[in-house]
Amino acid sequence: MSKKILSFILLFSLILSNAPCVLADAQWHEEQGHLYQAGSLSAPNHDEISLFSANRNAAMNALSTAMLSLQPSVDISSYRITPSEIENLFSDTVNAHPEFFYIGNSYRYYINDSYVSSVQFTYLYAKEIILQKQALIAEEQQKILSALQPAMTPLEKALAVHDYFVLHYAYDYERYLNDTLPPSSFAIDGLFIDKTGVCQAYALGYMLIMQSLDIPCIFVPSYEMGHAWNMLQLGDSWYHIDVTYDDPVETELGFVSHQNFLCSDTGIMNTAHSAWESPYTATDTTYDSAFWKNLRGGLFYDTGYWYYLSGSMRSIEKRTIDGKPTTVLTDHFDFDTKITFYNDCIFYNKAHKVYSLKKDGTQRTIYSTLDENNGSIVGLVLQEQNLVLQQEDLSSFVQVPLAPSFSVTIHDDVLTILPTGYWPSSARLYLAFYGRNSELLLLESLMPQPSHVQNISVPTYGSPLFVRIMGLDGLTPFVDAKTVHIGG
């Protein structure tokens, strides 16, 4: 055989061997989904698709398992999913799982024998970034859940989470106006980590928390409005909840609207909602005129009662969720008065002062006073263990600590102790004086009050001497002990 013929045969064989690879590349298809976390406000088209087929549900489980474990792709060849079904399958899977904030809107799928055999995902972040974000989201999620009490009904849990969102998160208004919204502002990572987002983030975040509480909750888009919110099931009835609309922009800290909490279809239309997409109707009007509708601040739960500033701004009230109000305190509150709840105490602002009030209406005291030259206090909210006070210009803030602590100084054999923060009524400061050989010489107890100086004369037992000071609530230490050395 001549060399020319042999070369031709080898070249032809090489072409044939490469043919399947060319065909394989041609069978990959790239598509865009309808992901809410990517900004979509239109639901996938489910016409002529069986949403409850065993194959479809199994394929969705396969997709979600792969996404959860951060796999680059997944084999779904055994489920006989057609190309016309894959877009809805992909979008429905991600949209049902707000925790998949890291999944991009684009994806690829491979066709084999007229069916989709595998799906390839797009990840918005590197794996280590995803894991970091997941840890921070889990921490925030736990913080929200720990604010709930076991005795709460599903309705009360829905209310508490609604108010938590409004009090702790803010609409990403400036970047919305500038058209510079990052992907995270549409998803739960922006809301739970950066504490800001747009309506998709609010609705997906609320849906995630309700899912963790086993309360049925869905995402409700309105393409016509360019907006989204939630629907929630209580008992046999569904209701609308729009946390975004209840958290209006450019309002003072502590402002909470409840106009869009547990509305019927009629009720939500009365707050300018329209053309939404939902498989459910909300016909029950029970809560369209509930007591929370006209409140301007948060509601705070403690041992069966909700505490709040009345709509008339003339009293702080408490009530069970379906009971009648009882007055805790009557006063002529300012229009800008807000309240919050910490341990067993209510805090509220009025003009330049912050007051503390026992939840039974007793022991009303001035907790903190601001310089009048800085303007009145117009907003108040609890963040961690601090009161954050907002002043008239809406851009100046002052932090007032609530965590109990104290400082200690000594001069001329006199200990000066200055308690700071909020001390429960059962709390005591214990002073243990020890001698040269660490023997206990004297034990004294004080009833601390915020900003109230305690001067204690040092006993004359000789020196050196040291005193151990610890804050106790009952028998449990709740502030760090401090040791002061006296003498040589």
C-alpha positions in Angstrom: 0.0 0.0 0.0 1.4 3.4 -1.0 2.2 6.0 1.6 -0.4 8.5 0.1 -3.2 5.9 0.5 -2.1 5.1 4.1 -2.0 8.8 5.0 -5.6 9.3 3.6 -6.9 6.3 5.6 -5.3 7.6 8.8 -6.7 11.1 8.2 -10.2 9.8 7.5 -10.1 7.6 10.7 -9.1 10.7 12.7 -12.1 12.7 11.4 -14.5 9.9 12.2 -13.1 9.5 15.7 -13.7 13.2 16.4 -17.2 13.3 15.0 -19.0 12.3 18.3 -17.3 15.2 20.1 -18.5 17.7 17.6 -22.0 16.2 17.9 -21.9 16.3 21.7 -21.0 20.1 21.7 -23.9 20.7 19.3 -26.3 19.0 21.7 -25.6 21.3 24.6 -28.2 24.1 25.0 -27.8 27.2 27.0 -31.0 28.8 28.5 -32.1 31.5 30.9 -34.5 30.7 33.8 -37.2 32.7 35.5 -35.5 33.0 38.9 -37.0 35.4 41.4 -33.6 35.9 43.0 -32.3 37.1 39.5 -35.0 39.8 39.4 -37.7 37.9 37.6 -41.3 38.9 38.4 -43.1 36.5 36.0 -43.8 32.9 36.9 -42.8 30.1 34.5 -45.4 29.0 32.0 -46.8 25.7 33.2 -49.3 25.1 30.4 -49.6 21.5 29.4 -47.1 20.4 32.0 -48.0 18.0 34.8 -46.7 19.6 37.9 -47.2 16.5 40.1 -45.8 13.7 38.0 -43.5 11.3 39.8 -40.7 11.8 37.2 -40.9 15.6 37.5 -40.8 15.6 41.3 -37.9 13.1 41.3 -36.0 15.3 38.8 -36.6 18.4 41.0 -35.2 16.5 44.0 -32.1 15.5 41.9 -31.6 19.1 40.9 -32.0 20.5 44.4 -29.7 17.8 45.9 -27.0 18.7 43.4 -27.4 22.4 44.0 -27.2 22.0 47.7 -24.0 20.0 47.5 -22.6 22.6 45.0 -22.1 20.0 42.2 -21.3 21.5 38.8 -23.9 19.4 37.0 -26.4 16.5 37.6 -27.5 13.5 35.6 -31.3 13.4 35.1 -31.4 11.0 32.2 -33.6 8.4 34.1 -36.5 10.9 34.5 -37.3 11.4 30.8 -37.6 15.2 31.0 -38.2 16.8 27.7 -36.5 20.0 26.5 -39.8 21.9 26.8 -40.1 20.9 30.5 -36.5 21.7 31.6 -36.9 25.5 31.9 -39.9 25.2 34.2 -38.2 22.4 36.1 -35.0 24.4 36.7 -36.8 27.7 37.6 -39.4 25.9 39.9 -36.6 24.1 41.8 -34.6 27.3 42.5 -37.7 29.4 43.2 -38.9 26.9 45.8 -35.6 27.1 47.7 -34.6 30.6 48.7 -31.4 29.1 50.3 -30.1 28.6 46.7 -29.1 32.3 46.5 -25.9 31.3 44.8 -27.5 29.8 41.7 -27.3 31.9 38.5 -30.1 32.4 36.1 -28.3 30.7 33.1 -27.9 27.0 32.8 -27.0 24.4 30.2 -28.6 21.1 29.4 -27.6 18.1 27.2 -30.1 16.2 25.0 -29.8 12.5 24.4 -32.5 10.6 22.5 -34.9 13.5 22.7 -34.7 13.8 26.5 -32.5 15.9 28.8 -29.8 13.8 30.1 -27.8 16.3 32.3 -28.0 19.9 33.5 -25.1 22.2 34.2 -25.4 25.0 36.7 -23.9 28.5 36.9 -22.7 29.5 40.4 -22.5 33.2 41.2 -19.7 32.9 43.7 -16.7 30.7 44.4 -17.3 27.7 46.7 -15.5 29.3 49.7 -17.6 32.5 49.4 -20.8 30.4 49.2 -19.8 28.6 52.4 -19.0 31.8 54.2 -22.4 33.4 53.2 -24.2 30.2 54.2 -22.7 30.4 57.7 -23.7 34.1 58.1 -27.2 33.4 56.8 -27.6 30.5 59.2 -26.5 32.8 62.1 -29.1 35.4 61.2 -31.8 32.8 60.7 -31.1 31.4 64.1 -31.2 34.9 65.6 -34.7 35.4 64.1 -36.0 32.0 65.3 -34.6 32.6 68.8 -36.7 35.7 69.1 -39.8 33.6 68.9 -41.4 31.9 71.9 -42.8 28.3 72.0 -46.2 29.4 73.1 -46.7 31.6 70.0 -49.4 30.5 67.5 -48.5 30.4 63.8 -50.2 33.8 63.4 -48.1 35.2 66.2 -44.9 33.8 64.7 -45.8 35.3 61.3 -46.4 38.7 63.0 -43.1 38.6 65.0 -41.1 37.7 61.9 -42.9 40.5 60.0 -41.9 43.0 62.6 -38.4 41.7 62.9 -37.8 42.2 59.1 -39.2 45.8 59.2 -37.2 46.7 62.3 -33.9 45.2 61.2 -33.7 45.5 57.4 -33.9 48.4 55.0 -35.0 48.7 51.4 -31.9 49.2 49.1 -33.4 52.5 47.9 -30.3 54.4 46.9 -28.9 51.7 44.6 -32.4 51.1 43.3 -32.6 54.8 42.2 -29.1 54.6 40.7 -29.8 51.4 38.9 -26.7 49.8 40.6 -28.4 47.0 42.5 -26.0 44.0 43.0 -27.4 40.4 42.6 -27.4 40.0 46.4 -30.1 42.7 46.7 -32.5 40.4 45.1 -31.7 37.4 47.2 -31.5 36.3 50.9 -27.8 36.9 51.2 -28.2 40.6 50.7 -31.1 40.8 53.2 -29.6 38.6 55.9 -26.0 39.6 55.6 -26.0 43.2 54.4 -29.4 44.0 56.0 -30.7 45.4 52.7 -32.5 44.3 49.6 -35.5 44.9 47.3 -38.9 43.2 47.3 -37.6 39.9 45.9 -35.2 39.6 48.8 -37.8 40.5 51.4 -40.3 38.0 50.0 -37.7 35.2 49.6 -36.3 35.8 53.1 -39.8 35.8 54.7 -40.6 32.6 52.8 -37.4 30.9 54.0 -38.2 31.7 57.7 -41.8 30.5 57.3 -40.6 27.3 55.7 -38.3 26.7 58.7 -41.4 27.1 60.9 -43.5 24.7 58.8 -45.9 27.5 57.9 -47.0 27.2 54.2 -45.8 30.4 52.4 -45.3 31.2 48.7 -43.7 34.0 46.7 -46.3 36.1 44.8 -45.0 38.1 41.8 -46.8 40.9 39.9 -45.2 41.7 36.6 -47.6 44.6 36.1 -46.6 46.2 39.4 -42.9 45.3 39.2 -43.3 44.0 42.7 -43.5 40.8 44.8 -44.7 39.7 48.2 -46.0 36.6 50.0 -49.0 34.6 50.6 -49.3 32.6 53.9 -51.6 29.8 54.9 -53.2 29.8 58.4 -55.6 26.9 59.0 -57.6 26.5 55.8 -57.2 30.1 54.6 -54.5 32.0 52.7 -53.6 35.6 53.3 -51.3 38.2 51.7 -48.3 39.6 53.5 -46.2 42.4 52.0 -43.3 43.1 54.3 -41.7 45.5 51.7 -44.7 47.8 51.6 -44.8 47.7 55.4 -41.2 48.9 55.5 -41.4 52.2 53.6 -38.2 54.0 52.6 -37.1 57.3 54.3 -39.0 56.7 57.5 -37.6 56.9 61.0 -36.1 53.9 63.0 -38.8 51.9 64.7 -41.6 52.8 62.3 -43.5 49.6 61.3 -46.6 49.5 59.2 -49.1 46.6 59.4 -51.4 47.7 56.5 -50.2 44.7 54.4 -50.2 42.0 57.1 -52.7 39.1 56.7 -54.8 40.7 54.0 -57.6 39.2 51.9 -57.5 39.6 48.1 -59.8 42.6 48.6 -57.7 43.9 51.5 -54.5 43.8 49.5 -56.1 45.5 46.5 -57.1 48.3 48.8 -53.4 48.9 49.4 -52.7 49.3 45.7 -51.8 45.7 44.8 -52.9 44.2 41.5 -52.4 41.6 38.8 -50.5 39.1 40.9 -49.9 35.5 40.1 -50.9 32.9 42.6 -52.5 29.4 42.6 -54.5 30.5 45.8 -57.2 33.0 46.6 -57.5 34.8 49.9 -61.2 35.1 50.6 -61.1 35.4 54.5 -61.4 39.0 55.6 -61.0 38.3 59.3 -57.8 40.3 59.7 -58.6 43.1 57.2 -59.6 45.3 60.1 -57.4 43.8 62.9 -56.1 46.0 65.7 -52.6 46.1 64.3 -53.6 47.9 61.1 -53.4 51.4 62.4 -50.2 51.0 64.5 -47.1 53.0 63.7 -44.6 50.9 65.5 -43.6 47.3 66.3 -45.5 44.8 68.5 -43.4 43.0 71.1 -44.4 39.6 72.6 -43.8 38.5 76.2 -45.4 35.6 77.9 -48.7 35.6 76.1 -49.1 39.4 75.6 -48.3 41.8 72.9 -47.0 45.3 73.9 -47.4 48.3 71.6 -48.0 52.0 71.3 -51.7 52.6 70.6 -52.8 54.1 67.3 -54.0 57.2 69.1 -50.4 57.7 70.5 -51.9 58.2 74.0 -51.1 54.9 75.7 -48.9 51.9 75.7 -51.1 48.8 75.7 -50.9 45.1 76.0 -53.3 42.4 74.8 -53.4 38.8 73.8 -53.6 38.4 70.0 -57.4 37.9 70.0 -58.2 39.7 73.3 -59.0 43.2 74.4 -56.4 45.8 75.2 -55.3 46.7 78.7 -53.5 50.0 79.3 -50.0 49.8 80.7 -49.2 53.5 80.7 -51.2 56.6 79.7 -49.3 59.7 78.5 -49.3 62.3 75.7 -46.7 60.7 73.5 -44.9 62.5 70.7 -45.8 61.7 67.1 -42.2 60.4 66.8 -42.4 58.2 69.9 -41.3 54.6 69.3 -41.1 51.7 71.8 -39.1 48.6 72.1 -38.8 45.7 74.6 -35.8 44.4 76.4 -35.9 41.7 79.0 -38.9 42.7 81.2 -38.7 46.4 80.4 -40.3 48.7 77.9 -38.2 51.6 76.5 -39.7 54.5 74.6 -38.5 58.0 73.5 -40.1 61.3 74.0 -38.5 64.6 73.0 -34.9 64.4 74.2 -35.3 61.6 76.7 -35.5 57.8 76.7 -37.7 56.3 79.4 -37.7 52.8 80.9 -40.9 51.2 82.2 -41.6 47.9 83.8 -44.0 45.9 81.7 -46.6 46.1 84.5 -46.5 49.9 84.1 -44.5 50.7 87.2 -41.0 52.1 87.9 -41.0 54.7 85.0 -37.6 56.3 85.0 -35.5 58.5 82.7 -33.0 56.0 81.2 -31.0 58.4 79.0 -31.1 62.1 78.0 -29.6 63.6 74.8 -28.3 67.1 74.3 -31.3 69.3 73.2 -29.0 71.1 70.8 -28.9 67.9 68.7 -32.6 67.9 68.2 -35.4 65.6 69.3 -35.3 61.8 69.1 -37.4 60.7 66.2 -36.5 57.0 66.0 -35.7 54.2 68.4 -34.8 50.6 67.8 -33.1 47.7 69.6 -30.0 46.4 67.9 -28.2 43.6 69.7 -28.0 45.0 73.3 -28.0 48.6 72.4 -30.7 51.2 71.9 -30.1 53.1 68.7 -31.6 56.6 68.8 -32.2 58.5 65.6 -32.2 62.3 65.7 -34.2 64.9 63.7 -31.9 65.1 60.7 -32.5 61.3 60.2 -28.8 60.8 59.6 -27.4 61.2 63.1 -27.6 58.2 65.5 -26.6 57.6 69.1 -26.1 54.2 70.7 -27.2 53.7 74.3 -26.0 50.4 75.9 -28.5 48.1 77.6 -26.1 45.2 78.5 -25.4 45.5 82.2 -21.9 46.5 83.1 -20.0 48.7 85.6 -16.8 50.6 86.0 -14.7 50.7 89.2 -12.2 53.3 90.5 -10.6 53.8 93.9 -9.4 57.0 95.5 -8.6 57.7 99.2 -9.8 54.2 100.2 -13.2 54.8 98.6 -14.5 52.5 95.8 -16.6 54.3 93.2 -18.8 52.0 91.2 -20.8 53.3 88.2 -23.4 50.8 86.9 -24.2 51.2 83.2 -26.8 49.5 81.0 -30.1 48.0 82.1 -30.1 46.0 85.3 -33.0 43.6 86.0 -34.9 44.3 89.2 -33.6 41.1 90.7 -30.0 41.9 90.0 -27.3 42.7 92.6 -23.7 43.8 92.7 -21.7 41.7 95.1 -18.5 43.0 96.6 -16.2 40.4 98.1 -13.2 41.8 100.0 -10.2 39.4 100.4 -7.1 39.7 102.5 -3.4 38.9 102.1 -4.0 35.2 102.0 -7.1 35.3 99.9 -9.3 34.9 102.9 -12.8 36.4 102.6 -13.1 39.4 104.9 -16.4 41.0 104.0 -19.2 40.5 101.5 -21.5 43.4 100.6 -24.4 43.6 98.1 -25.8 46.6 96.2 -28.9 47.2 94.3 -27.5 48.8 91.1 -29.3 51.5 89.1 -28.1 52.8 85.8 -25.8 55.8 86.0 -26.2 55.8 89.8 -22.8 56.1 91.5 -22.1 53.9 94.5 -19.4 55.0 96.9 -18.1 52.2 99.2 -15.5 52.8 101.9 -12.8 50.2 102.0 -12.7 48.3 105.2 -9.5 48.7 107.3 -8.2 45.1 107.5 -4.7 46.0 106.5 -3.1 45.7 103.1 -2.6 44.4 100.6 -6.3 43.9 99.9 -8.3 43.1 96.8 -12.0 43.2 96.1 -13.9 41.0 93.6 -17.0 42.6 92.1 -19.6 40.7 90.2 -23.1 41.3 88.9 -25.6 38.6 89.7 -29.2 38.0 88.7 -30.3 35.5 91.3 -27.3 33.1 91.5 -26.3 33.5 87.8 -23.3 35.8 86.9 -24.4 38.0 84.0 -21.6 40.6 83.9 -17.9 40.0 84.0 -16.3 40.2 87.5 -13.7 42.9 88.1 -10.8 42.7 90.5 -9.4 45.8 92.2 -6.2 45.7 94.2 -5.8 48.0 97.2 -2.7 48.7 99.1 0.9 47.6 98.6 
